[in-house]
Amino acid sequence: MGEMNLNNAEASNLTGVVKDYSVDSAATDGAGDQKETTWTNENWAQYLGYFKEIPELNSSINAKATWTIGKGIIADPETTLILDQIKGWGKDTFNTIIENMIRTYYIGGDAFTEIIRDEKGNLINLKPLDPSTIRIVANRQGLILRYEQISKVKTPDKRFEIDEIFHLARNRVADEIHGTSVIPAIESIILARNESIRDYKQVMHRFVKPRWIFHLDTDDTAKIATFKTKMDAANENGENLYIPKDAVVPELMATAPNATLDPKAWIDSQGDYFYEAVGTPQIILGGSGEFTEASAKIAYLAWQQNIEEEQLFIEEQVGQQLGMIIELEFPASLENELLSDKKKDGAENIQPNETTAGAGQ
């Protein structure tokens, strides 16, 4: 028997056992020393799955696309006439094609459409392409040389010159030859929140239809199977089951009565964190995350700055790649209302940089 001497107590060493949170280092997908560098979005299928499966991600990305298009394209009559002829896959408009591309590059980082011209070089159509099939080819200097479409069938791959593809690469970083998807940065939030929702769904289901342990006074497999069938059917239909006394001892499997873990607050906090990370105020989606009129207005105004920057990106890319001057109008601005509040309440309440990006800096 041990001596029970406290002087012999030892402290543990958890160094290397309990690891601190850390972030892996990363390198850019820029051009290398080889003559040509290629890049294909191999994660598109997974990202698309997140978009189609996760409702908050779906609504946030759709809101970005819808608000960026706003009230639609504004252009001179000649440009408008050309854009009105663009039908995409047959039922598209130029507005829906751009909205599609915005949605696509938020999911995967890049959006591609084939530029189709007539014999005279006039733009006649833009056909959206699957990002997972497009290979970007850049030279040693990091400049895009061409695009290659990987065939989904037995036909050869198709090659496109740089001016045959309308390419929107959103949120490029450094020398990368592609855009950046919004999903990797929020993937852990998505998984944590939806895992909690799934677990709590099961908890609520088991509260209505609890699980039981039955101690049967037999080891006959046929009798056990018969009882199991009857009990499962009665439980599924919400019916009573009457059995001989002492033949079965039921035991309810239940959560401890003093358990205090409530996942609802965790789910809500992860939801708030998600919308903050993707940059979409919940009030835009019809939520009530902003509790006061003032905070809601500021959130809306911040959203407006982001959308107007997005619109500027689209306008510049259309001008540079398609050679057309367009304008995108923001759907509804609160700037005039805030300026009206400024006149009523005084200048000390609203500063110039609260209503105009870059002002007062």
ABEGO torsion letter per residue (X at the ends): XBAGBAAABBBBBABGABBBBBBBBBBBBBBBABABBBBBBAAAAAAAAAAAABAAAAAAAAAAAAAAAEAEBBBBAAAAAAAAABAEAGABBAAAAAAAAAAAAAAAGBBBBBBBBBAAGBBABBBBBBAAABBBBBBAAGBBABBBBBBABABBBBBBBAAABBBBBBGBBEABABBBBAAAAAAAAAAAAAAAAAAAAAAAAAAABBBBBBBBABABAAAAAAAAAAAAAAAAAGBBBBBBBGABBBBBBBBBAABABBAAAAAAAAAAAAAAAAGBBAAAAGBAABABAAAAAAAAAAAAAAAAAAAAAAAAAAAAAAGBBBBBBBABBAAAAAAAAAAAAEAAABBAAAABBGBGX
